[in-house]
Amino acid sequence: MTDETATMHDFGDGPVKAHRHPNGGGWVADTASVAETAYVGPDAQVFDGATISDYAEVRDRAKVSGTAQVSGRAKISGEAQVSGWAKISDWAQVRGRAKVHGHAKVSRRAAIYGDAKAYRWATVTDQARVYGQAQASGWTQIMNSAVLCEKAKASGSSRVQDHARMVGEDRVSFFQTVHVVQGVQEKTYRYVKPPEDR
């Protein structure tokens, strides 16, 4: 494509070279990479150095930017935004007005939706759900069908796992783990050896 025939589109920071994806018709910046097998809906946008591979889908008015990667059969929809170095894979979903950024990862049929956020190095996996206005940040891990919802927050190196539910304004941080043992939800601390013991 020469400069004279280049198609331009404004993704929010001024016009850049872009094209319509053949599978869905959505806008893709020439600097981004979208597989032919992937779907980008007519109002969706993929820009910067983002990568959409395999059979992943970006639908509705969703945006994928930065160097984010969406792969497998993952779906980004609604007005969701995936940016930074985030990775969405397998059958994961990010929808509604949810935001995933930083180095966050969402995988294995996990879902983030509503106005929820996952950022920094957070991991949401194994059918976990983060929704409402919940936030997962730091190095937290939400996994094994756990739920983080309403205004709950998980941060630091915390874990929410094994069908545990954090609701309302629940908080978990540092090296705490929230899990269910014999039908009872517990919050425990994991011991981390000080540097001199390692």
N, C-alpha and C positions, 0 to 999 in steps of 0.2 A: 504494500500500500504506500503510495507516494504522499508527500505532504499536501499536494494539490487536491487529492481525492480522499484524504483522511476524513473520517467521520469523527466529530467531537461531541462530548457529552460532559455536563457539569455534575459531578458527584458531590459537590458542596464546597470545593476549594478552587473553583474555576474550571473551565473546559479542558479536557484532556482527550487524547485519542482513544476511541472506544468503538465497540461494535455490538450488534445485537446477537445474542447467542442463538444458534439455529434450533436448539431444543428448548422452546419456551419463549424466546424473543426478548429476554431481559437484557439490560445493559451490562456489558463487561468491558472494563478498561483493558487496553492492549497490554498493559503491564501485568495483568492478572492472568491466571491459567485456569481454564474450565474444560473438563473433558467433554467430548461429544456425547457421551452417555449420561452426563449429569443434566439436571434440569434447572433452568433459571427463568422464573415466571416473568411475564411482561412488565410488571412494576417492580421487580426485584433488582438489586444492584450488587455487583461484585467488582471491587476496585483495589487500588494500590497493588500489592504483590500477593493478594489472596489466591488460594488454590482450592478449587472444587473438583474432586475426582470421583471415580467409580460411578455409582448411581445416586449420589447425593442430590438433594433438592434444595433450592432457595426459592421460596414462594412469596406471594403477596407483596408487601412493601419491605421485606427483610433486606438487610444490608450485611455484606461480609467484606471486611477490609483489613488493612495492615498486612501481615504475613500469615493471617489465620488460615487454617486448613480444615476443610470439611470433606469427609470421605465415607466410604462404605455406603450405607443407605440412610445416612443421617438426613434430617429435615430441619431447615431453618424457615420459619414462617411468621405470619402476622407482621408486626413492626419490630421484630427481634433484631438485635445487632450483635455481631460476632466480630471482634477486632483484636488488635495486638498480635500475640503469638498463640492465640487460643487454638485448641484442636477439638473438633467435634467428630466423632467416628462411630462406626458400627451402626446401630439403629437408634442412636440418640436423637432427641428433639429439643430444639430451642424455639419457643414460640411466644405469642402475645407481645409484650413490650420488654421481654427479658433481655438482659445484656450479659455477654460472656466476653471477658477481655483479659489482658495481661497474659500469663502463661497457663490459664485455666484449661482443664480438660473435662470433656463430657463424653461418656462412652457407654457401651453395653446396655442399651435400652433405657438409659437414664433420661430424665426430662427436666428442663428448667422453663418455667412459664409464668404468666402474670407479669408482675413488675420485679421479679426476682433478679438477683445478680450473682455471678460467680466470677471472681477475679484473683489477681496475684497468681498463686500456684495452686489454687483449689482444684480438687478432683471430685467429680460427681459421676458415679458409676454403678453398675450392677442393679439396674431398675430403681435407683434412688430417685426421689422427687424433691425439687426445690421450687417453691411457688409462693404466691402472694407477694409480700415485700421482703421476703427472706433474703439473707446474704451469706454467701460462703466465700471466705477470703483467707489470706495467709497460705499455709500449707495444709489446710483442713481437708479431710476426706469424708465425703458423704457416700455411703455404699451399702450394699446388701439390703435393698428395699427400704432403706431409711427415708424419713420424711423431714424436711425442714420447711416450715410454712409460716404464714401470717407475718410477723415481724421478727421471727427468730434469727439469730446470728451465730454462725460458727466461724471461728478464726484461729490464729496461731497454728499449732500442730495438732489440733483436736481431731477427733473422729466421731462420727455419728453413724452407727452401723446396726446390723441385725434387727431390722424392722423397728428400730427406735423412732419416736416421733418428737420433734421439738416444735412447739406451737407458741402462740402469743408472743411474748417478748423474752422467751427463753434465750439463754446465752451459754455458750461453751467455748473455751479458749485454752491456750497453752497446751499442756499435754493431757487434757481430759478426754475421756472416752464415754460416750453415751451409747448404751446397748441394752438389749433385753436378755435377761438370764432367767430361764424357767418361768416365763410370762411376766416377769417384773422388770421394769425399766430402771437401770442404775446408771449413776455417773461416777466414774472412777478416775484415778490419776495413774498414768503410766510412769514408771520410774525411768529416768534417763541418767545414765552414769555421768558423773562430773568428769571433766577432761583428764584429771590425774589418774582415774580408774580405768581409762580406756587403753 
